[in-house]
Amino acid sequence: MMKAMVEYSIFTRYSIGMNSPVILSHLQFVDDTLILGAKSWGNARALRDVLVLFEAVSGLKVNFHKSLFVGVNISDS
């Protein structure tokens, strides 16, 4: 679902580096997912929507009590 959101420009990936940038939208480990995106309200809404869609499609539940949404190098507001 993340790949489709990026392909249709619903979610903007994060670019790391200047000369030969590495562009990422998500990293997945055994039971953890790290989602990386450009800072925007559109990305925040898209992320919420994809998590709700994931729950509906898979029948699994996202544990929002164990989840963390962190902005890096942006104001607290």
mmJSON file of the N, C-alpha and C atoms, coordinates in Angstrom:
{"data_MODEL":{"atom_site":{
"group_PDB":["ATOM","ATOM","ATOM","ATOM","ATOM","ATOM","ATOM","ATOM","ATOM","ATOM","ATOM","ATOM","ATOM","ATOM","ATOM","ATOM","ATOM","ATOM","ATOM","ATOM","ATOM","ATOM","ATOM","ATOM","ATOM","ATOM","ATOM","ATOM","ATOM","ATOM","ATOM","ATOM","ATOM","ATOM","ATOM","ATOM","ATOM","ATOM","ATOM","ATOM","ATOM","ATOM","ATOM","ATOM","ATOM","ATOM","ATOM","ATOM","ATOM","ATOM","ATOM","ATOM","ATOM","ATOM","ATOM","ATOM","ATOM","ATOM","ATOM","ATOM","ATOM","ATOM","ATOM","ATOM","ATOM","ATOM","ATOM","ATOM","ATOM","ATOM","ATOM","ATOM","ATOM","ATOM","ATOM","ATOM","ATOM","ATOM","ATOM","ATOM","ATOM","ATOM","ATOM","ATOM","ATOM","ATOM","ATOM","ATOM","ATOM","ATOM","ATOM","ATOM","ATOM","ATOM","ATOM","ATOM","ATOM","ATOM","ATOM","ATOM","ATOM","ATOM","ATOM","ATOM","ATOM","ATOM","ATOM","ATOM","ATOM","ATOM","ATOM","ATOM","ATOM","ATOM","ATOM","ATOM","ATOM","ATOM","ATOM","ATOM","ATOM","ATOM","ATOM","ATOM","ATOM","ATOM","ATOM","ATOM","ATOM","ATOM","ATOM","ATOM","ATOM","ATOM","ATOM","ATOM","ATOM","ATOM","ATOM","ATOM","ATOM","ATOM","ATOM","ATOM","ATOM","ATOM","ATOM","ATOM","ATOM","ATOM","ATOM","ATOM","ATOM","ATOM","ATOM","ATOM","ATOM","ATOM","ATOM","ATOM","ATOM","ATOM","ATOM","ATOM","ATOM","ATOM","ATOM","ATOM","ATOM","ATOM","ATOM","ATOM","ATOM","ATOM","ATOM","ATOM","ATOM","ATOM","ATOM","ATOM","ATOM","ATOM","ATOM","ATOM","ATOM","ATOM","ATOM","ATOM","ATOM","ATOM","ATOM","ATOM","ATOM","ATOM","ATOM","ATOM","ATOM","ATOM","ATOM","ATOM","ATOM","ATOM","ATOM","ATOM","ATOM","ATOM","ATOM","ATOM","ATOM","ATOM","ATOM","ATOM","ATOM","ATOM","ATOM","ATOM","ATOM","ATOM","ATOM","ATOM","ATOM","ATOM","ATOM","ATOM","ATOM","ATOM","ATOM","ATOM","ATOM","ATOM","ATOM"],
"id":[1,2,3,4,5,6,7,8,9,10,11,12,13,14,15,16,17,18,19,20,21,22,23,24,25,26,27,28,29,30,31,32,33,34,35,36,37,38,39,40,41,42,43,44,45,46,47,48,49,50,51,52,53,54,55,56,57,58,59,60,61,62,63,64,65,66,67,68,69,70,71,72,73,74,75,76,77,78,79,80,81,82,83,84,85,86,87,88,89,90,91,92,93,94,95,96,97,98,99,100,101,102,103,104,105,106,107,108,109,110,111,112,113,114,115,116,117,118,119,120,121,122,123,124,125,126,127,128,129,130,131,132,133,134,135,136,137,138,139,140,141,142,143,144,145,146,147,148,149,150,151,152,153,154,155,156,157,158,159,160,161,162,163,164,165,166,167,168,169,170,171,172,173,174,175,176,177,178,179,180,181,182,183,184,185,186,187,188,189,190,191,192,193,194,195,196,197,198,199,200,201,202,203,204,205,206,207,208,209,210,211,212,213,214,215,216,217,218,219,220,221,222,223,224,225,226,227,228,229,230,231],
"type_symbol":["N","C","C","N","C","C","N","C","C","N","C","C","N","C","C","N","C","C","N","C","C","N","C","C","N","C","C","N","C","C","N","C","C","N","C","C","N","C","C","N","C","C","N","C","C","N","C","C","N","C","C","N","C","C","N","C","C","N","C","C","N","C","C","N","C","C","N","C","C","N","C","C","N","C","C","N","C","C","N","C","C","N","C","C","N","C","C","N","C","C","N","C","C","N","C","C","N","C","C","N","C","C","N","C","C","N","C","C","N","C","C","N","C","C","N","C","C","N","C","C","N","C","C","N","C","C","N","C","C","N","C","C","N","C","C","N","C","C","N","C","C","N","C","C","N","C","C","N","C","C","N","C","C","N","C","C","N","C","C","N","C","C","N","C","C","N","C","C","N","C","C","N","C","C","N","C","C","N","C","C","N","C","C","N","C","C","N","C","C","N","C","C","N","C","C","N","C","C","N","C","C","N","C","C","N","C","C","N","C","C","N","C","C","N","C","C","N","C","C","N","C","C","N","C","C","N","C","C","N","C","C"],
"label_atom_id":["N","CA","C","N","CA","C","N","CA","C","N","CA","C","N","CA","C","N","CA","C","N","CA","C","N","CA","C","N","CA","C","N","CA","C","N","CA","C","N","CA","C","N","CA","C","N","CA","C","N","CA","C","N","CA","C","N","CA","C","N","CA","C","N","CA","C","N","CA","C","N","CA","C","N","CA","C","N","CA","C","N","CA","C","N","CA","C","N","CA","C","N","CA","C","N","CA","C","N","CA","C","N","CA","C","N","CA","C","N","CA","C","N","CA","C","N","CA","C","N","CA","C","N","CA","C","N","CA","C","N","CA","C","N","CA","C","N","CA","C","N","CA","C","N","CA","C","N","CA","C","N","CA","C","N","CA","C","N","CA","C","N","CA","C","N","CA","C","N","CA","C","N","CA","C","N","CA","C","N","CA","C","N","CA","C","N","CA","C","N","CA","C","N","CA","C","N","CA","C","N","CA","C","N","CA","C","N","CA","C","N","CA","C","N","CA","C","N","CA","C","N","CA","C","N","CA","C","N","CA","C","N","CA","C","N","CA","C","N","CA","C","N","CA","C","N","CA","C","N","CA","C","N","CA","C","N","CA","C","N","CA","C","N","CA","C","N","CA","C"],
"label_alt_id":[null,null,null,null,null,null,null,null,null,null,null,null,null,null,null,null,null,null,null,null,null,null,null,null,null,null,null,null,null,null,null,null,null,null,null,null,null,null,null,null,null,null,null,null,null,null,null,null,null,null,null,null,null,null,null,null,null,null,null,null,null,null,null,null,null,null,null,null,null,null,null,null,null,null,null,null,null,null,null,null,null,null,null,null,null,null,null,null,null,null,null,null,null,null,null,null,null,null,null,null,null,null,null,null,null,null,null,null,null,null,null,null,null,null,null,null,null,null,null,null,null,null,null,null,null,null,null,null,null,null,null,null,null,null,null,null,null,null,null,null,null,null,null,null,null,null,null,null,null,null,null,null,null,null,null,null,null,null,null,null,null,null,null,null,null,null,null,null,null,null,null,null,null,null,null,null,null,null,null,null,null,null,null,null,null,null,null,null,null,null,null,null,null,null,null,null,null,null,null,null,null,null,null,null,null,null,null,null,null,null,null,null,null,null,null,null,null,null,null,null,null,null,null,null,null,null,null,null,null,null,null],
"label_comp_id":["MET","MET","MET","MET","MET","MET","LYS","LYS","LYS","ALA","ALA","ALA","MET","MET","MET","VAL","VAL","VAL","GLU","GLU","GLU","TYR","TYR","TYR","SER","SER","SER","ILE","ILE","ILE","PHE","PHE","PHE","THR","THR","THR","ARG","ARG","ARG","TYR","TYR","TYR","SER","SER","SER","ILE","ILE","ILE","GLY","GLY","GLY","MET","MET","MET","ASN","ASN","ASN","SER","SER","SER","PRO","PRO","PRO","VAL","VAL","VAL","ILE","ILE","ILE","LEU","LEU","LEU","SER","SER","SER","HIS","HIS","HIS","LEU","LEU","LEU","GLN","GLN","GLN","PHE","PHE","PHE","VAL","VAL","VAL","ASP","ASP","ASP","ASP","ASP","ASP","THR","THR","THR","LEU","LEU","LEU","ILE","ILE","ILE","LEU","LEU","LEU","GLY","GLY","GLY","ALA","ALA","ALA","LYS","LYS","LYS","SER","SER","SER","TRP","TRP","TRP","GLY","GLY","GLY","ASN","ASN","ASN","ALA","ALA","ALA","ARG","ARG","ARG","ALA","ALA","ALA","LEU","LEU","LEU","ARG","ARG","ARG","ASP","ASP","ASP","VAL","VAL","VAL","LEU","LEU","LEU","VAL","VAL","VAL","LEU","LEU","LEU","PHE","PHE","PHE","GLU","GLU","GLU","ALA","ALA","ALA","VAL","VAL","VAL","SER","SER","SER","GLY","GLY","GLY","LEU","LEU","LEU","LYS","LYS","LYS","VAL","VAL","VAL","ASN","ASN","ASN","PHE","PHE","PHE","HIS","HIS","HIS","LYS","LYS","LYS","SER","SER","SER","LEU","LEU","LEU","PHE","PHE","PHE","VAL","VAL","VAL","GLY","GLY","GLY","VAL","VAL","VAL","ASN","ASN","ASN","ILE","ILE","ILE","SER","SER","SER","ASP","ASP","ASP","SER","SER","SER"],
"label_asym_id":["A","A","A","A","A","A","A","A","A","A","A","A","A","A","A","A","A","A","A","A","A","A","A","A","A","A","A","A","A","A","A","A","A","A","A","A","A","A","A","A","A","A","A","A","A","A","A","A","A","A","A","A","A","A","A","A","A","A","A","A","A","A","A","A","A","A","A","A","A","A","A","A","A","A","A","A","A","A","A","A","A","A","A","A","A","A","A","A","A","A","A","A","A","A","A","A","A","A","A","A","A","A","A","A","A","A","A","A","A","A","A","A","A","A","A","A","A","A","A","A","A","A","A","A","A","A","A","A","A","A","A","A","A","A","A","A","A","A","A","A","A","A","A","A","A","A","A","A","A","A","A","A","A","A","A","A","A","A","A","A","A","A","A","A","A","A","A","A","A","A","A","A","A","A","A","A","A","A","A","A","A","A","A","A","A","A","A","A","A","A","A","A","A","A","A","A","A","A","A","A","A","A","A","A","A","A","A","A","A","A","A","A","A","A","A","A","A","A","A","A","A","A","A","A","A","A","A","A","A","A","A"],
"label_entity_id":["1","1","1","1","1","1","1","1","1","1","1","1","1","1","1","1","1","1","1","1","1","1","1","1","1","1","1","1","1","1","1","1","1","1","1","1","1","1","1","1","1","1","1","1","1","1","1","1","1","1","1","1","1","1","1","1","1","1","1","1","1","1","1","1","1","1","1","1","1","1","1","1","1","1","1","1","1","1","1","1","1","1","1","1","1","1","1","1","1","1","1","1","1","1","1","1","1","1","1","1","1","1","1","1","1","1","1","1","1","1","1","1","1","1","1","1","1","1","1","1","1","1","1","1","1","1","1","1","1","1","1","1","1","1","1","1","1","1","1","1","1","1","1","1","1","1","1","1","1","1","1","1","1","1","1","1","1","1","1","1","1","1","1","1","1","1","1","1","1","1","1","1","1","1","1","1","1","1","1","1","1","1","1","1","1","1","1","1","1","1","1","1","1","1","1","1","1","1","1","1","1","1","1","1","1","1","1","1","1","1","1","1","1","1","1","1","1","1","1","1","1","1","1","1","1","1","1","1","1","1","1"],
"label_seq_id":[1,1,1,2,2,2,3,3,3,4,4,4,5,5,5,6,6,6,7,7,7,8,8,8,9,9,9,10,10,10,11,11,11,12,12,12,13,13,13,14,14,14,15,15,15,16,16,16,17,17,17,18,18,18,19,19,19,20,20,20,21,21,21,22,22,22,23,23,23,24,24,24,25,25,25,26,26,26,27,27,27,28,28,28,29,29,29,30,30,30,31,31,31,32,32,32,33,33,33,34,34,34,35,35,35,36,36,36,37,37,37,38,38,38,39,39,39,40,40,40,41,41,41,42,42,42,43,43,43,44,44,44,45,45,45,46,46,46,47,47,47,48,48,48,49,49,49,50,50,50,51,51,51,52,52,52,53,53,53,54,54,54,55,55,55,56,56,56,57,57,57,58,58,58,59,59,59,60,60,60,61,61,61,62,62,62,63,63,63,64,64,64,65,65,65,66,66,66,67,67,67,68,68,68,69,69,69,70,70,70,71,71,71,72,72,72,73,73,73,74,74,74,75,75,75,76,76,76,77,77,77],
"pdbx_PDB_ins_code":[null,null,null,null,null,null,null,null,null,null,null,null,null,null,null,null,null,null,null,null,null,null,null,null,null,null,null,null,null,null,null,null,null,null,null,null,null,null,null,null,null,null,null,null,null,null,null,null,null,null,null,null,null,null,null,null,null,null,null,null,null,null,null,null,null,null,null,null,null,null,null,null,null,null,null,null,null,null,null,null,null,null,null,null,null,null,null,null,null,null,null,null,null,null,null,null,null,null,null,null,null,null,null,null,null,null,null,null,null,null,null,null,null,null,null,null,null,null,null,null,null,null,null,null,null,null,null,null,null,null,null,null,null,null,null,null,null,null,null,null,null,null,null,null,null,null,null,null,null,null,null,null,null,null,null,null,null,null,null,null,null,null,null,null,null,null,null,null,null,null,null,null,null,null,null,null,null,null,null,null,null,null,null,null,null,null,null,null,null,null,null,null,null,null,null,null,null,null,null,null,null,null,null,null,null,null,null,null,null,null,null,null,null,null,null,null,null,null,null,null,null,null,null,null,null,null,null,null,null,null,null],
"Cartn_x":[0.818,0.0,0.867,1.991,2.885,3.453,3.808,4.354,3.334,2.078,1.026,0.828,0.87,0.696,1.806,3.032,4.154,4.0,3.65,3.502,2.434,1.353,0.265,0.409,1.59,1.914,0.973,0.494,-0.337,0.555,1.704,2.665,4.012,4.673,5.964,7.08,7.98,9.078,10.092,11.027,12.072,13.385,14.115,15.395,16.537,17.53,18.682,19.928,20.679,21.906,21.722,22.854,22.816,23.265,24.474,25.035,24.357,24.242,23.564,22.515,21.391,20.414,19.791,19.515,18.753,17.351,16.36,14.983,14.197,13.612,12.914,11.491,10.597,9.26,9.011,9.631,9.433,10.519,10.765,11.667,10.895,11.01,10.291,11.257,11.043,11.813,10.848,11.234,10.402,8.957,8.739,7.371,7.3,8.22,8.257,8.301,7.706,7.74,8.126,9.075,9.487,9.083,8.231,7.744,8.412,9.013,9.756,9.124,8.826,8.226,8.568,8.353,8.545,7.545,7.932,7.026,5.902,4.68,3.498,2.259,1.22,-0.049,-0.632,-0.386,-0.863,-0.282,1.005,1.624,1.039,0.779,0.197,-1.191,-1.992,-3.332,-3.248,-2.332,-2.168,-1.733,-0.861,-0.4,-1.558,-2.353,-3.529,-4.46,-4.706,-5.608,-5.092,-3.787,-3.253,-3.278,-3.097,-3.17,-4.599,-5.575,-6.985,-7.335,-6.858,-7.094,-6.428,-5.213,-4.509,-5.328,-5.877,-6.707,-7.918,-8.584,-9.792,-9.496,-8.402,-8.074,-7.523,-6.664,-5.971,-6.723,-7.607,-8.266,-7.382,-6.172,-5.264,-5.508,-4.981,-5.145,-3.782,-3.7,-2.509,-2.607,-1.58,-1.585,-1.094,-2.037,-1.681,-1.086,-1.298,-0.701,0.806,1.242,2.664,3.307,2.508,3.012,3.438,4.362,4.885,4.984,4.487,4.543,5.477,6.619,7.646,8.036,8.047,8.562,10.002,10.882,12.288,12.617,13.24,13.609,12.411,11.283,10.113,9.6,8.836,8.33,7.309,7.106,6.167,4.733,4.398,3.026,2.739],
"Cartn_y":[-1.188,0.0,1.258,1.212,2.374,2.616,1.554,1.696,2.375,1.972,2.577,4.044,4.372,5.766,6.648,6.107,6.867,6.997,5.906,5.925,6.913,7.048,7.957,9.341,9.627,10.933,11.317,10.331,10.593,10.806,10.125,10.22,10.595,11.625,12.091,11.481,10.771,10.095,11.094,10.568,11.373,11.122,12.18,12.093,12.312,11.414,11.495,11.665,12.734,12.974,14.043,14.514,15.608,15.137,14.599,14.253,13.039,11.966,10.748,10.379,11.083,10.877,9.476,9.011,7.785,8.24,7.743,8.182,7.012,7.225,6.162,6.575,5.602,5.853,4.995,3.811,2.966,1.896,1.462,0.358,-0.607,-1.894,-2.875,-3.898,-4.226,-5.233,-6.33,-7.241,-8.392,-7.994,-7.179,-6.747,-5.243,-4.528,-3.075,-2.435,-1.279,-0.508,0.932,1.462,2.849,3.539,4.555,5.27,6.643,6.967,8.214,9.025,10.274,11.107,12.568,13.326,14.772,15.361,16.466,17.063,17.805,17.294,17.953,17.377,18.209,17.72,16.663,16.786,15.785,14.414,14.369,13.093,12.531,13.395,12.94,12.341,12.995,12.475,11.175,11.122,9.91,8.736,8.997,7.943,7.418,8.317,7.89,7.043,7.497,6.786,5.393,5.273,3.968,2.999,3.509,2.619,2.12,2.981,2.574,1.575,1.822,0.906,-0.443,-0.428,-1.665,-2.495,-1.853,-2.576,-3.205,-2.446,-2.936,-4.107,-4.014,-5.036,-6.304,-6.138,-7.294,-7.95,-7.197,-7.726,-7.602,-7.082,-6.868,-5.48,-5.231,-3.94,-3.285,-2.016,-1.232,-0.839,-1.136,-0.78,0.665,1.587,2.996,3.382,2.566,2.835,2.569,1.676,1.373,2.102,2.836,3.539,4.952,5.5,6.824,7.615,8.835,9.745,10.878,10.971,11.926,12.805,14.1,15.026,15.378,15.336,15.637,16.964,17.863,19.191,20.027,19.885,20.72,21.202,22.262,22.8,21.848,21.953,21.083,21.255,22.411,22.637,21.769],
"Cartn_z":[0.0,0.0,0.0,0.732,0.737,-0.661,-1.358,-2.709,-3.625,-3.53,-4.353,-3.986,-2.694,-2.279,-2.838,-2.886,-3.443,-4.954,-5.627,-7.086,-7.545,-6.78,-7.15,-6.511,-5.958,-5.358,-4.224,-3.489,-2.319,-1.097,-1.084,0.008,-0.592,-0.033,-0.526,0.316,-0.336,0.357,0.904,1.709,2.327,1.603,1.314,0.609,1.588,1.569,2.453,1.593,1.834,1.086,0.036,-0.496,-1.465,-2.852,-2.966,-4.27,-4.901,-4.145,-4.606,-3.568,-3.57,-2.491,-2.497,-1.297,-1.096,-0.743,-1.461,-1.245,-0.662,0.519,1.251,1.6,1.639,2.172,3.41,3.456,4.625,4.715,5.945,6.237,7.122,6.842,7.653,8.221,9.475,10.164,10.583,11.431,11.782,12.063,13.067,13.383,13.612,12.991,13.12,11.741,11.632,10.389,10.721,9.975,10.103,8.809,8.908,7.73,7.7,6.553,6.391,5.279,5.555,4.518,4.703,3.667,3.738,4.728,5.369,6.358,5.651,5.855,5.297,5.969,6.032,6.575,5.653,4.348,3.395,3.689,4.023,4.377,5.675,6.645,7.915,7.677,6.856,6.545,5.745,4.786,3.973,4.842,5.794,6.699,7.546,8.083,8.859,7.991,6.777,5.875,5.52,5.251,4.874,6.056,7.279,8.436,8.661,8.481,8.602,7.498,6.288,5.177,5.429,5.952,6.295,7.271,8.292,9.262,8.588,7.723,7.056,6.116,5.377,4.386,5.039,6.049,6.63,7.775,8.433,9.624,10.86,10.696,11.816,12.396,13.57,14.222,14.427,14.14,14.446,15.91,16.688,18.098,18.235,18.263,18.33,19.682,20.723,22.026,22.007,21.138,21.019,19.841,19.078,17.9,18.282,17.497,17.784,16.493,16.516,15.371,15.775,15.107,15.513,14.337,14.535,13.54,13.887,12.926,13.147,12.468,13.212,12.719,12.285,12.977,12.742,14.1,14.091,15.36,15.975,17.283,17.983,17.502,16.965,16.519,15.295],
"occupancy":[1.0,1.0,1.0,1.0,1.0,1.0,1.0,1.0,1.0,1.0,1.0,1.0,1.0,1.0,1.0,1.0,1.0,1.0,1.0,1.0,1.0,1.0,1.0,1.0,1.0,1.0,1.0,1.0,1.0,1.0,1.0,1.0,1.0,1.0,1.0,1.0,1.0,1.0,1.0,1.0,1.0,1.0,1.0,1.0,1.0,1.0,1.0,1.0,1.0,1.0,1.0,1.0,1.0,1.0,1.0,1.0,1.0,1.0,1.0,1.0,1.0,1.0,1.0,1.0,1.0,1.0,1.0,1.0,1.0,1.0,1.0,1.0,1.0,1.0,1.0,1.0,1.0,1.0,1.0,1.0,1.0,1.0,1.0,1.0,1.0,1.0,1.0,1.0,1.0,1.0,1.0,1.0,1.0,1.0,1.0,1.0,1.0,1.0,1.0,1.0,1.0,1.0,1.0,1.0,1.0,1.0,1.0,1.0,1.0,1.0,1.0,1.0,1.0,1.0,1.0,1.0,1.0,1.0,1.0,1.0,1.0,1.0,1.0,1.0,1.0,1.0,1.0,1.0,1.0,1.0,1.0,1.0,1.0,1.0,1.0,1.0,1.0,1.0,1.0,1.0,1.0,1.0,1.0,1.0,1.0,1.0,1.0,1.0,1.0,1.0,1.0,1.0,1.0,1.0,1.0,1.0,1.0,1.0,1.0,1.0,1.0,1.0,1.0,1.0,1.0,1.0,1.0,1.0,1.0,1.0,1.0,1.0,1.0,1.0,1.0,1.0,1.0,1.0,1.0,1.0,1.0,1.0,1.0,1.0,1.0,1.0,1.0,1.0,1.0,1.0,1.0,1.0,1.0,1.0,1.0,1.0,1.0,1.0,1.0,1.0,1.0,1.0,1.0,1.0,1.0,1.0,1.0,1.0,1.0,1.0,1.0,1.0,1.0,1.0,1.0,1.0,1.0,1.0,1.0,1.0,1.0,1.0,1.0,1.0,1.0,1.0,1.0,1.0,1.0,1.0,1.0],
"B_iso_or_equiv":[0.0,0.0,0.0,0.0,0.0,0.0,0.0,0.0,0.0,0.0,0.0,0.0,0.0,0.0,0.0,0.0,0.0,0.0,0.0,0.0,0.0,0.0,0.0,0.0,0.0,0.0,0.0,0.0,0.0,0.0,0.0,0.0,0.0,0.0,0.0,0.0,0.0,0.0,0.0,0.0,0.0,0.0,0.0,0.0,0.0,0.0,0.0,0.0,0.0,0.0,0.0,0.0,0.0,0.0,0.0,0.0,0.0,0.0,0.0,0.0,0.0,0.0,0.0,0.0,0.0,0.0,0.0,0.0,0.0,0.0,0.0,0.0,0.0,0.0,0.0,0.0,0.0,0.0,0.0,0.0,0.0,0.0,0.0,0.0,0.0,0.0,0.0,0.0,0.0,0.0,0.0,0.0,0.0,0.0,0.0,0.0,0.0,0.0,0.0,0.0,0.0,0.0,0.0,0.0,0.0,0.0,0.0,0.0,0.0,0.0,0.0,0.0,0.0,0.0,0.0,0.0,0.0,0.0,0.0,0.0,0.0,0.0,0.0,0.0,0.0,0.0,0.0,0.0,0.0,0.0,0.0,0.0,0.0,0.0,0.0,0.0,0.0,0.0,0.0,0.0,0.0,0.0,0.0,0.0,0.0,0.0,0.0,0.0,0.0,0.0,0.0,0.0,0.0,0.0,0.0,0.0,0.0,0.0,0.0,0.0,0.0,0.0,0.0,0.0,0.0,0.0,0.0,0.0,0.0,0.0,0.0,0.0,0.0,0.0,0.0,0.0,0.0,0.0,0.0,0.0,0.0,0.0,0.0,0.0,0.0,0.0,0.0,0.0,0.0,0.0,0.0,0.0,0.0,0.0,0.0,0.0,0.0,0.0,0.0,0.0,0.0,0.0,0.0,0.0,0.0,0.0,0.0,0.0,0.0,0.0,0.0,0.0,0.0,0.0,0.0,0.0,0.0,0.0,0.0,0.0,0.0,0.0,0.0,0.0,0.0,0.0,0.0,0.0,0.0,0.0,0.0],
"pdbx_formal_charge":[null,null,null,null,null,null,null,null,null,null,null,null,null,null,null,null,null,null,null,null,null,null,null,null,null,null,null,null,null,null,null,null,null,null,null,null,null,null,null,null,null,null,null,null,null,null,null,null,null,null,null,null,null,null,null,null,null,null,null,null,null,null,null,null,null,null,null,null,null,null,null,null,null,null,null,null,null,null,null,null,null,null,null,null,null,null,null,null,null,null,null,null,null,null,null,null,null,null,null,null,null,null,null,null,null,null,null,null,null,null,null,null,null,null,null,null,null,null,null,null,null,null,null,null,null,null,null,null,null,null,null,null,null,null,null,null,null,null,null,null,null,null,null,null,null,null,null,null,null,null,null,null,null,null,null,null,null,null,null,null,null,null,null,null,null,null,null,null,null,null,null,null,null,null,null,null,null,null,null,null,null,null,null,null,null,null,null,null,null,null,null,null,null,null,null,null,null,null,null,null,null,null,null,null,null,null,null,null,null,null,null,null,null,null,null,null,null,null,null,null,null,null,null,null,null,null,null,null,null,null,null],
"auth_seq_id":[1,1,1,2,2,2,3,3,3,4,4,4,5,5,5,6,6,6,7,7,7,8,8,8,9,9,9,10,10,10,11,11,11,12,12,12,13,13,13,14,14,14,15,15,15,16,16,16,17,17,17,18,18,18,19,19,19,20,20,20,21,21,21,22,22,22,23,23,23,24,24,24,25,25,25,26,26,26,27,27,27,28,28,28,29,29,29,30,30,30,31,31,31,32,32,32,33,33,33,34,34,34,35,35,35,36,36,36,37,37,37,38,38,38,39,39,39,40,40,40,41,41,41,42,42,42,43,43,43,44,44,44,45,45,45,46,46,46,47,47,47,48,48,48,49,49,49,50,50,50,51,51,51,52,52,52,53,53,53,54,54,54,55,55,55,56,56,56,57,57,57,58,58,58,59,59,59,60,60,60,61,61,61,62,62,62,63,63,63,64,64,64,65,65,65,66,66,66,67,67,67,68,68,68,69,69,69,70,70,70,71,71,71,72,72,72,73,73,73,74,74,74,75,75,75,76,76,76,77,77,77],
"auth_comp_id":["MET","MET","MET","MET","MET","MET","LYS","LYS","LYS","ALA","ALA","ALA","MET","MET","MET","VAL","VAL","VAL","GLU","GLU","GLU","TYR","TYR","TYR","SER","SER","SER","ILE","ILE","ILE","PHE","PHE","PHE","THR","THR","THR","ARG","ARG","ARG","TYR","TYR","TYR","SER","SER","SER","ILE","ILE","ILE","GLY","GLY","GLY","MET","MET","MET","ASN","ASN","ASN","SER","SER","SER","PRO","PRO","PRO","VAL","VAL","VAL","ILE","ILE","ILE","LEU","LEU","LEU","SER","SER","SER","HIS","HIS","HIS","LEU","LEU","LEU","GLN","GLN","GLN","PHE","PHE","PHE","VAL","VAL","VAL","ASP","ASP","ASP","ASP","ASP","ASP","THR","THR","THR","LEU","LEU","LEU","ILE","ILE","ILE","LEU","LEU","LEU","GLY","GLY","GLY","ALA","ALA","ALA","LYS","LYS","LYS","SER","SER","SER","TRP","TRP","TRP","GLY","GLY","GLY","ASN","ASN","ASN","ALA","ALA","ALA","ARG","ARG","ARG","ALA","ALA","ALA","LEU","LEU","LEU","ARG","ARG","ARG","ASP","ASP","ASP","VAL","VAL","VAL","LEU","LEU","LEU","VAL","VAL","VAL","LEU","LEU","LEU","PHE","PHE","PHE","GLU","GLU","GLU","ALA","ALA","ALA","VAL","VAL","VAL","SER","SER","SER","GLY","GLY","GLY","LEU","LEU","LEU","LYS","LYS","LYS","VAL","VAL","VAL","ASN","ASN","ASN","PHE","PHE","PHE","HIS","HIS","HIS","LYS","LYS","LYS","SER","SER","SER","LEU","LEU","LEU","PHE","PHE","PHE","VAL","VAL","VAL","GLY","GLY","GLY","VAL","VAL","VAL","ASN","ASN","ASN","ILE","ILE","ILE","SER","SER","SER","ASP","ASP","ASP","SER","SER","SER"],
"auth_asym_id":["A","A","A","A","A","A","A","A","A","A","A","A","A","A","A","A","A","A","A","A","A","A","A","A","A","A","A","A","A","A","A","A","A","A","A","A","A","A","A","A","A","A","A","A","A","A","A","A","A","A","A","A","A","A","A","A","A","A","A","A","A","A","A","A","A","A","A","A","A","A","A","A","A","A","A","A","A","A","A","A","A","A","A","A","A","A","A","A","A","A","A","A","A","A","A","A","A","A","A","A","A","A","A","A","A","A","A","A","A","A","A","A","A","A","A","A","A","A","A","A","A","A","A","A","A","A","A","A","A","A","A","A","A","A","A","A","A","A","A","A","A","A","A","A","A","A","A","A","A","A","A","A","A","A","A","A","A","A","A","A","A","A","A","A","A","A","A","A","A","A","A","A","A","A","A","A","A","A","A","A","A","A","A","A","A","A","A","A","A","A","A","A","A","A","A","A","A","A","A","A","A","A","A","A","A","A","A","A","A","A","A","A","A","A","A","A","A","A","A","A","A","A","A","A","A","A","A","A","A","A","A"],
"auth_atom_id":["N","CA","C","N","CA","C","N","CA","C","N","CA","C","N","CA","C","N","CA","C","N","CA","C","N","CA","C","N","CA","C","N","CA","C","N","CA","C","N","CA","C","N","CA","C","N","CA","C","N","CA","C","N","CA","C","N","CA","C","N","CA","C","N","CA","C","N","CA","C","N","CA","C","N","CA","C","N","CA","C","N","CA","C","N","CA","C","N","CA","C","N","CA","C","N","CA","C","N","CA","C","N","CA","C","N","CA","C","N","CA","C","N","CA","C","N","CA","C","N","CA","C","N","CA","C","N","CA","C","N","CA","C","N","CA","C","N","CA","C","N","CA","C","N","CA","C","N","CA","C","N","CA","C","N","CA","C","N","CA","C","N","CA","C","N","CA","C","N","CA","C","N","CA","C","N","CA","C","N","CA","C","N","CA","C","N","CA","C","N","CA","C","N","CA","C","N","CA","C","N","CA","C","N","CA","C","N","CA","C","N","CA","C","N","CA","C","N","CA","C","N","CA","C","N","CA","C","N","CA","C","N","CA","C","N","CA","C","N","CA","C","N","CA","C","N","CA","C","N","CA","C","N","CA","C","N","CA","C","N","CA","C","N","CA","C","N","CA","C"],
"pdbx_PDB_model_num":[1,1,1,1,1,1,1,1,1,1,1,1,1,1,1,1,1,1,1,1,1,1,1,1,1,1,1,1,1,1,1,1,1,1,1,1,1,1,1,1,1,1,1,1,1,1,1,1,1,1,1,1,1,1,1,1,1,1,1,1,1,1,1,1,1,1,1,1,1,1,1,1,1,1,1,1,1,1,1,1,1,1,1,1,1,1,1,1,1,1,1,1,1,1,1,1,1,1,1,1,1,1,1,1,1,1,1,1,1,1,1,1,1,1,1,1,1,1,1,1,1,1,1,1,1,1,1,1,1,1,1,1,1,1,1,1,1,1,1,1,1,1,1,1,1,1,1,1,1,1,1,1,1,1,1,1,1,1,1,1,1,1,1,1,1,1,1,1,1,1,1,1,1,1,1,1,1,1,1,1,1,1,1,1,1,1,1,1,1,1,1,1,1,1,1,1,1,1,1,1,1,1,1,1,1,1,1,1,1,1,1,1,1,1,1,1,1,1,1,1,1,1,1,1,1,1,1,1,1,1,1]
}}}
